[in-house]
Amino acid sequence: MNRLLLMICGMLIVTNVFAQGGGNMGQGMGMKYDPTTEVTLSGKVTEIIKVPHGGRGEGIHLTFQAENETFTIMLGPSFYIDKQTVKIAKDDMITIVGSKVGNIIVAREVTKDGQKLTLRTTTGAPLWGRGGGGRPGKGRRR
C-alpha cells in the first residue's frame, strides 16, 4: 500500500511539474536540471514505466529502491533510450547520478555492470536535444 501511494504521489508531482514547465522533455518534463542538487545513489530497479507525453512519444521512468527509500528516476525519451547500448531492466542493480528534487531524480548518468549510459552533460543539457550536442543512438562515453 505504501509503495502504491508513493508511486501515485510521485506521478502527481511529475504531472504537475510537466504542466507547469510546458512539457519540455529536454529538461526532464519541465524540471530543470540543477547540478547543485546532484546525488549519486546505488540500488535496484523495481519497475520501468513508459509515460506518454501528449503526442510527443513517451518518457522512460524507473522506480528505484536505494537503501530504505524509493525514487522515481526520469531517464529521458524512449526514442533516445531505446537506441543506447546499455539496457536497463527490472531487478537490475544500478548507480544513478542525477538532480534530486524530493523523491524524483532527473538522471544524468546510469551505470550498470561497469557500463555507463550518459543522458545529459555535466550541466544537465540533454544529449537527445539540440542543447546537448548528442545524437540519438550515439551514446557518449566519459
Secondary structure, DSSP 4 states (H G I P E B T S, - for coil): -HHHHHHHHHHHHHHHHHHHTTT-GGGSTTPPP-GGGEEEEEEEEEEEEEEE-TTS-EEEEEEEEETTEEEEEEEEEHHHHTTSSS---TT-EEEEEEEEETTEEEEEEEEETTEEEE-B-TT--BTTSTTT---TT-----
